[in-house]
Amino acid sequence: MIDVRPQANIQKNDLWFDRPDSRKDARMRLFCFPYSGGSPSMFRSWAEQLPRYVEVLAVRLPGRDMRIREAPFMEWPLLLDATEAAITPYFDKPFIFFGHSLGARIAYELTWRLQEHNKPLPKQLLVAGCRCPHISHHGRYIHSLPEKEFLECLRRMGGTPPEVLADKRLMTIFGPTIRADMKLAEVLGGTVREPVNVPIVAFAGMEDDTASADKMLGWESYSNVNFAFYTLPGNHFFINSSETLLLNLIANICLSV
């Protein structure tokens, strides 16, 4: 087993993480990976609602928030190399991965990679609103659409604030990151991997057309340990509309670790 020890250069304001409430007495960490174009700030309220023994670390990829001037990742190997290097020093406590949509796929790919590299694994892998890895993207690629059609698709999906979509200046800033994230989400599919030695819990929105329950039940085959599945009210962004219900489930999962 590779020796993974906390490094002295870990800073409270590390650019890679949004830490709403740095809890030195926490006994476990919950790493959260947002959806395409999402900011880690979406998880700030989670720290207030989860037990005190859980420290929330929301992953901040390049191209958003204080990293807005950095070019977003457009290729999976580069994203995973950088994320693995940034997150490994925080494995001095038991940890759980949670990801929604693209974030769920990042969390899974990172878990698989950690297993391949004989590094500590998350105690639980929580995937939300994300089709199984072996299911390919169907339909046209949104990330390559002309601007007008691209904006219309984002409006229908509902994950981007309407005021951002209506502001050309803001879309000049945030548009490239959203497109890059959408590309990552759309091009990776049809990949069958060996199961990970981690329990997987999957969450699906009852009205989600993007990652419906039938596209998520197959996550069971990706764990060698255990699998649980929950459906929650809402569409693809049920993590917002059903936040309290979702966090109650996550709190119970943390309690069992």
N, C-alpha and C positions, 0 to 999 in steps of 0.2 A: 504494500500500500504506500502511495506517495505521501510524504510528510507535508501536511498543509497546516501552517501555523499563521496566526494573525500577524500581519506585518506592521511595523512601527509607523509606516507612512500612511496608514489609513486616516483620512481626515474626516471630520464631522460633515464638512460641506463638499465631500467628494462629488465631482461633476456627474459621475455615473449613477448616483442615487439621490432620490428625494426621501429624506428621513423625517416625516412629520413630527415624530416624538422619539428622540434618541433615548432608549430605555436601557441603561447599563445593567439593570437588574433583570432584564428579560431572559428567559431560559430558552427561547427559540426565536427564529427569524422567519418572516413571511416575505419572500421576494415576489413582487408583483410586476407583470409584464403587460403593458397596455395594448389596445388594439391599434390598427393602422392609423397613423397620424395622431394617435392619442398622446396626451401628456401625462407624466407620472403624477401630476397634481390631482388627477381624478381619484387617486387612492388616499388623499389626505384625510378624508372623513373616516376612513377605515380604522385608523389608529385610535380614534375616539370611541369606536364601537366594539373593538376587539378587546379581549382580556389584557390586563397590564403585563402579563408575562410574555406577550407576543410583540416583537418589534417589527414594524412594517418598513420594508425597504422597497420603494418603487423604482424600477429600472428606468434610467433616462438615457435613451439612445441619442446619437448625434442628430442634429436637425430640429431640435425642439428646446423650448425654454432657454436656459442659459447656454445651451449648446446650439442655438439656432444658426450660428455662423459656420458650424461644421457641416460638411457634406454628409447627407444621410447614406446609410449602407444600401447598396443595390444588389449585392451578391451575398449569398448565404455563407460561404466559407469565411469571408472577411468579418461578417457580423458575429459569427460564432467564435472565431479566434479572439476577437477583441472582448466580447462579453465574458467568455470563460476566464480570460486573464484578469478582468476587472472584478469578477464576483468571487473567485476562488479564495482570496484572503479573508472572506467573511464566513468561512466554513468552520469557525472555531466553536459554533453552537449548532445544535440541531436546527434544520431549516426545512421549509416547505416552499414549493414553487406554485404560483398561481398565474395563469395567463388567460386572456380573453382574445378570441379570434386569432389574429396574427401573433399576439402575445402568447397564446396557448401553444402554437406551433414552435415558437422560439423556446418556450419552457421545455417542451418535449425534446426538441433537437439537442438542447443543452444537456438535458438529463441523459440522453443516449450517449452523447459525447463524453460526459463525465464518467459514465460506466466504462466506455472504451479506454479511457485514460486512467482507470483505477483510482479515481478521486472519490471523495465522500459524495453520497447521493442524497437527494431530498428524502425526507421521511414520507412525504406524500406529494404526488403530482396532480394538481387541480387544473383541469382544462375546461374552458367555457366557450360556447359559441364557435366551435372549431370542428370542421369535418375531419374524419380520420385520415391519417397520412396517405393511405393507399387510394383514396378517392381523389381523382383529378378534378381540376377546375373545369367547369363546362360553361359554354357561352363565350362571348367576346371578352377580351381583356379590357377592363375599365382603365387600367393605368396608361394605356396608349391612345385613349380617345382624344379627339380634339377638345379644346377647353370648354366650349359650351356644353357638349354632351357629357364631359367629365363632371362638370359642376351639377348637371341635372341628376346624374347617377348618385352623386354624393348627397344631394337633397333627398332623394328617395330613400337612401339607406338610413339617413337620420343621425349619423354619428358626429357630424360636424355642425357646430352652431350656425344657424342661419345668418347671423350677423357677420360671421367670418366669410361665408360663401358669397355674401352680397358686397363685400369690400374688396375691390380689385387690388388695393395696396396690400392687404393682409394675405390675399391668395397668392400674390407674387412672392411673399415671404414663406408661407406655409405650404403652398401648392406642390413644390418639388418634393418635400418630405412625404406628403400624403401619396403622391404618385409612386415614389420609391417604395414606400411600405406596401402599397397595393400590388406592385410588381412582385415583391417578395411573397406575398400571400397567394398570388395567382399562379406563379410559375412552378411552385413546389407542390407536386402532387403525384400520385401514382407510385409513391416510394414505400416499399414494404421493408421493414426492419425487424431485427430480432427484438423480442420483448425486453423491457427494462425490469430490473429487480426492485421495483418501486410500486406501491399501491397507487392506482389511478382512480380519481373521482372525476366524473364528467357532469357538466351542467348544461342543459339545453333550454332555450326559450320556447314556450309552447307555440308561439306564432312566428318563429324564426324560419324564414324561407332560405336563408343562406347556409345555416348549419342546423338543419332540422334533426329531430331525435333519431330518425333512421340513419342519418349520416354520422351520428356520434356513438351509437351503441357499439359499433365495431372497435371502439377504444379498448374494450375488454381484452382483446387479443394482444394488446401491447404491454400488458403487465404480467409478470410471472408470479405476482404475489396476490393481489386482490383488486376487485373493481366494484365501484358503486356508481349509480346513475340517478340523477335528479332532473326533473323538468320544473321550470319556474315560469310564472306568468310573464308575458312580454314577448317582444320581437327580438331581433338580433342584439339589441342593446338592453336586454333585461337586467344586466348588472347595474344599470342606473334605476330602472323602474321598480325592480325587485331587490334593491340593495339590502334592505333590512333582513329579508328572508334569506338571501344569499349569505350574509355575514353571520347569521345565526347558525347556518349549516357549517360554515368555515370555522366558527368558534368551537363547535362540537368536535370537528375533525382535529383541531389543534389540541383540544383537551385529551383526545385519545392517543396522542403521540407521546 
